[in-house]
Amino acid sequence: MTVEIIEGREAWVKLGALELLLGAIVGIHRAVEVILAGRQNRARGLDDDGNVWTRQIEGAIAEEAVAHAVDRFWGGAGAIDRGRITAPKPTGGDVGRLQVRLRIASPYDQNKRLIVQQRDDPSEDFVLVVGRAPTYRVVGWINAGEAKRHPEWIANPGNYGEAWFVPQASLRDLKEIAA
């Protein structure tokens, strides 16, 4: 596994076999819970499009990439408790207090934006990750309340509900994430 911090702003993380396996196991467990519960995703309703596996597995692995980038422990802790997904997680976020938002794309993609939803707590901090296994670019972070003060970022693509789409250039450097 390699982690490379670039100019303090972002990190490139290439995970090894053991890290991918751990993330995939957590993601599979989450996918099974979503399928059995018939839960709906934010945009498309029931996860009946066959992408639930991809979203859950890649999302869990992206959380692990963030943990490595900011030097925090992640082992799916708080994600699985007695066979059920816990909510909220005991630590408050996906990685410590941080909420992770993945955009599955080439890690070189500079156009993917961090999405802050209406229901997101304004006190929470969100980290944008762009990529797919095994390579992820941890781009930067923003506080949800700060994002919600920018009406120019509001959009409603696909009529799923308004959200804030934060440009990568507006995200804060990873080095600014408090311990």
C-alpha positions as CSV (number, residue, x, y, z in Angstrom):
1,M,0.0,0.0,0.0
2,T,1.2,3.5,-0.8
3,V,0.0,6.9,0.4
4,E,1.4,10.0,-1.3
5,I,0.5,13.5,0.0
6,I,0.7,16.0,-2.8
7,E,1.3,19.6,-1.7
8,G,-0.7,19.1,1.4
9,R,-3.9,19.5,-0.5
10,E,-4.7,15.9,-1.5
11,A,-3.5,12.3,-1.1
12,W,-3.1,9.5,-3.6
13,V,-3.7,6.1,-1.9
14,K,-3.1,2.8,-3.6
15,L,-4.3,0.0,-1.4
16,G,-2.8,-3.5,-1.3
17,A,-4.5,-6.9,-1.2
18,L,-5.2,-7.0,2.5
19,E,-6.6,-3.5,2.7
20,L,-8.9,-4.2,-0.3
21,L,-10.0,-7.5,1.2
22,L,-10.9,-5.8,4.5
23,G,-12.8,-3.0,2.7
24,A,-14.6,-5.4,0.5
25,I,-15.8,-7.6,3.4
26,V,-17.2,-4.6,5.1
27,G,-18.8,-3.4,1.9
28,I,-20.3,-6.8,1.2
29,H,-21.8,-6.9,4.6
30,R,-23.3,-3.5,4.1
31,A,-24.7,-4.5,0.7
32,V,-26.4,-7.6,2.2
33,E,-28.0,-5.4,4.9
34,V,-29.3,-2.9,2.2
35,I,-30.7,-5.7,0.1
36,L,-32.4,-7.6,2.9
37,A,-33.8,-4.4,4.4
38,G,-35.1,-3.2,1.0
39,R,-33.6,0.2,1.9
40,Q,-33.7,3.0,-0.7
41,N,-30.8,4.9,-1.9
42,R,-30.9,8.7,-2.0
43,A,-31.4,9.1,-5.8
44,R,-32.9,6.1,-7.4
45,G,-35.2,4.5,-4.9
46,L,-34.7,0.8,-4.1
47,D,-31.3,-0.6,-4.8
48,D,-32.5,-2.9,-7.5
49,D,-30.2,-1.7,-10.3
50,G,-27.4,-4.2,-9.6
51,N,-25.1,-1.4,-8.5
52,V,-25.6,-1.9,-4.7
53,W,-22.5,-4.1,-4.6
54,T,-20.3,-1.6,-6.4
55,R,-21.6,1.4,-4.3
56,Q,-21.2,-0.4,-0.9
57,I,-17.9,-2.1,-1.6
58,E,-16.2,0.9,-3.2
59,G,-17.6,3.2,-0.5
60,A,-16.2,1.1,2.3
61,I,-12.8,0.9,0.5
62,A,-12.8,4.6,0.0
63,E,-13.3,5.1,3.8
64,E,-10.3,2.9,4.3
65,A,-8.3,5.1,1.8
66,V,-9.3,8.2,3.8
67,A,-8.2,6.6,7.0
68,H,-4.7,5.9,5.6
69,A,-4.5,9.4,4.1
70,V,-5.3,11.2,7.4
71,D,-3.5,8.6,9.6
72,R,-6.6,7.4,11.4
73,F,-7.7,3.9,12.3
74,W,-10.4,2.3,10.2
75,G,-11.4,-1.3,10.4
76,G,-15.1,-1.0,9.6
77,A,-15.3,-0.1,13.3
78,G,-18.8,1.0,14.1
79,A,-20.0,-0.2,10.7
80,I,-21.1,-3.7,11.8
81,D,-22.6,-4.5,15.2
82,R,-24.1,-7.9,15.9
83,G,-25.0,-8.5,12.2
84,R,-26.6,-5.1,11.6
85,I,-25.3,-1.8,10.3
86,T,-25.2,0.7,13.1
87,A,-26.5,4.2,12.7
88,P,-25.2,6.6,13.7
89,K,-21.7,5.2,14.0
90,P,-20.2,5.5,17.5
91,T,-17.4,7.8,16.2
92,G,-19.9,10.0,14.4
93,G,-18.5,9.6,11.0
94,D,-17.1,7.1,8.5
95,V,-13.5,7.8,9.6
96,G,-13.5,9.3,13.1
97,R,-15.6,12.4,12.8
98,L,-15.2,12.6,9.0
99,Q,-17.9,11.7,6.5
100,V,-16.6,10.2,3.2
101,R,-18.2,10.9,-0.2
102,L,-16.9,8.8,-3.0
103,R,-17.3,9.6,-6.7
104,I,-16.5,6.4,-8.6
105,A,-14.4,7.6,-11.6
106,S,-10.8,7.8,-12.7
107,P,-8.8,9.3,-9.9
108,Y,-7.5,11.9,-12.4
109,D,-11.0,13.3,-12.9
110,Q,-11.0,16.9,-11.9
111,N,-14.7,17.5,-12.6
112,K,-16.3,15.3,-9.9
113,R,-17.7,17.4,-7.1
114,L,-18.3,16.6,-3.4
115,I,-22.1,16.3,-2.9
116,V,-23.6,17.7,0.3
117,Q,-27.3,16.6,0.8
118,Q,-30.1,18.6,2.4
119,R,-30.3,16.2,5.3
120,D,-26.6,16.4,6.1
121,D,-25.8,17.9,9.5
122,P,-24.2,21.3,9.0
123,S,-21.7,20.5,11.8
124,E,-20.2,17.6,10.0
125,D,-17.1,17.6,7.8
126,F,-17.1,15.8,4.4
127,V,-14.1,14.4,2.5
128,L,-14.2,13.9,-1.3
129,V,-12.6,10.8,-2.7
130,V,-12.4,10.2,-6.5
131,G,-11.3,6.8,-7.8
132,R,-11.9,3.1,-7.7
133,A,-10.1,0.1,-6.3
134,P,-7.2,0.0,-5.9
135,T,-6.3,3.7,-6.4
136,Y,-8.1,6.6,-4.8
137,R,-7.4,10.4,-4.8
138,V,-8.5,11.9,-1.5
139,V,-9.1,15.4,-2.8
140,G,-10.0,17.6,0.2
141,W,-12.7,18.4,2.7
142,I,-15.4,21.0,3.6
143,N,-17.8,21.5,6.5
144,A,-21.4,20.9,5.4
145,G,-22.6,24.2,7.0
146,E,-20.0,26.1,5.0
147,A,-21.0,24.3,1.8
148,K,-24.7,25.1,2.4
149,R,-23.8,28.9,2.5
150,H,-23.0,28.8,-1.2
151,P,-26.2,29.0,-3.3
152,E,-24.1,28.9,-6.5
153,W,-23.3,25.2,-5.8
154,I,-27.0,24.1,-5.5
155,A,-28.2,21.8,-8.3
156,N,-30.8,19.2,-8.8
157,P,-29.6,16.9,-11.6
158,G,-32.1,14.1,-12.3
159,N,-34.7,15.7,-10.1
160,Y,-33.6,13.8,-7.0
161,G,-33.7,16.8,-4.8
162,E,-31.5,19.8,-4.4
163,A,-27.9,19.3,-3.1
164,W,-24.7,21.3,-3.0
165,F,-22.1,20.2,-5.5
166,V,-18.8,21.5,-4.2
167,P,-16.0,22.0,-6.8
168,Q,-12.7,20.4,-6.0
169,A,-10.9,23.7,-6.1
170,S,-13.1,24.9,-3.2
171,L,-12.2,22.1,-0.9
172,R,-9.7,22.5,2.0
173,D,-6.3,20.9,2.2
174,L,-6.1,17.6,4.0
175,K,-3.4,19.0,6.3
176,E,-6.1,21.3,7.8
177,I,-8.1,18.3,9.2
178,A,-7.9,18.6,13.0
179,A,-6.9,15.6,15.0
